[in-house]
């Protein structure tokens, strides 16, 4: 019987549930005994010149070991010459920081560009001493006008980087000037849609500990990929093989822990510079100012079609707020452009983007990274168009879906979709939700003059996962002479359940029971070569690598078993149910894995694999959200959320559902409550969890999940990514539901988050017209 | 100042700074690291422990306030023989945790909630967990685990 596809409960859990995980702050390594605490002195002003730093009072404070500023950074190599892009000649579209005039320093040199930017580091014996001493570091600022928004950045009255001559750091995409694509359209919708800035908000913030000992730098850090972190940490002036990076338990990432930020490089440098072990664990306040945030795009859209609901033309113009420093160049809005037309076969599509710098926290990947923004807008605009045409959103979607027989399908923006059956997924949620009855109830409430109205929101989505499949992922599988197996993976768990999933794959292929399979990740001494966990890539690349490595182990073991049996290899087989090797047709003779491995060189059978995929995968689905809107107060209550998601064969339904639950909640959070805000001077208004409205259990229902399993041919497991489907599908579904509840009042659009104030105001405005 | 308290049934005495928070006492003095810090503003509940049997957020309680009282952390919840508490067991069976960071606080908050209300409805569980933030699970399986733990405690049998 296959273990794949069954609800195996996680092997990770017992430890996490009884003694708790071991996150960076929990490490009790002997090398970290006596580690000093690092506290960052951070900019309190969004945009200013630094005219002086006086640490003398801090140096006198109890427990202070050192105060480090940019003046101390004389032992660092010059950063490699980075390409200095001009906006009209964009750099390659990889997710890498911009250099040249846009480069981000480690510690602020003479100018700060966002509140929370690191200016100095205080090292103390204890945490409390660090907070006290950091207050005593006096930084003289000469304030400059702030650029707190995309609009202010585009106006260009104040420049963050005067040498650049502009706040626009990247431009890309196609020509969007030709308006003739809308000729003959009977209905045109046009307007701005804001995809607001939100926090990734892993419950464990960033945390790093570092030790410099015997010519080797060891860095424990809360990251989604130890190997990439090691590469970035070479900025301290060491070659990769002089650095060991360990990712211990990691308390969530959501894209914001890909690699390491300037703070983690600084902690590693501080350890090397002072010779002391250093530990830094950020506070939530720091996290909400210093950890990269997500989304932050302004879309100008235009969509045209006929009265029957056929979409003829779509234009998407994206402006990406990059924050104070461009961490990813044009990568995020490029992905938004790529996925612009979503699940629809639109005859003419134009998409372009530009990225600007503002005096805000830098923006980088957050669960979906550029794709949720594309889905949020096309799905919102399709509803907008349906409302203008007086058509049901279902009708318009079905008229315009790419049809199953059209796959493989290359969109007008160049996305090579592999497979899909969008109408089937939509029908599945409509049926499960009872769409017609819900519409009838919606109508009844309106006609009865009730004040709590129903809204139904749909989103049909397609997403790109493992977009960098060519980079692949590594796996090493070993079977030892005691019959146990060890998996070394380059992907990096931080809650997803890799250890359970990968052990299941080994058990499936080798018949070694799960409790005898150990999975190891996140240590560059043990796994020097790896890529990591992001872009919904782990199972399809890392899992496929484990699968292929297990098969290589099996092939090797088959030879050994044949030798031991003194039989032909063709006559030997692995009984995966019993986990033993047999001679075909002779049930009395068997060899255990222990016996076979003992006969191998060094008592070990081992296979190293790097699995690469030549193209990405495109999971898809439909989501339907039901909300209740109190038209007297604008309050929105999410009543139901029904999804039909297809990410290929499901390895473990428990894990698969867990990924969807978490994503849906984060998508609903963006649609309903969450937003990072700045005032006109660039001061953050949402820098604690008292102010940032992280969604809670009380604001969400239980979710209703349906699954279909269309395999891909791209990898041997047939699987696609599921980690980001929730944010991609749920954001527009919930958003559309809110507007659907009040569309009969004349409301066509409300920007996210749909707070009571915004909904109430939109209703008042519409009814005044 | 000197504080004396019982942590997971063990008496402890220590000299601490007046301003020492209970969570730092537990992590740094008692060396019990399951209790995590998630926000510093009493908003996220990652640091939830039981103080004389009632849930408190230990980032907003001074160690001095716990003087003479009994604290239970996640490490003290399982039975002496290692048998998981019904809430722990339910979290395992219902996949109520992913990264595990909010988990100690969630488990303690639910243990306390079920003590006050042994048979809560889903809505009561959701309201009761309003002060505990999880970023991984969308709360779906946490709520399911809380209801399952109530069920198994009430029937006196774990599955």
Interface residues (C-beta under 8 A of the other chain):
Chain A: X9 X10 X12 X13 X14 X16 X17 X18 X19 X20 X21 X22 X23 X25 X26 X28 X127 X128 X201 X202 X203 X204 X249 X250 X251 X252 X254 X283 X284 X285 X494 X495 X496 X497 X654 X655 X657 X658 X661 X662 X663 X664 X665 X666 X688 X689 X690 X694 X696 X697 X698 X700 X702 X703 X726
Chain B: X17 X19 X24 X27 X31 X33 X34 X35 X36 X37 X38 X39 X40 X41 X43 X44 X46 X74 X75 X77 X78 X82 X84 X88 X91 X92 X93 X95 X97 X98 X99 X100 X101 X102 X103 X104 X107 X122 X125 X126 X127 X129 X130 X131 X132 X133 X134 X135 X136 X137 X138 X139 X140 X141 X142 X143 X144
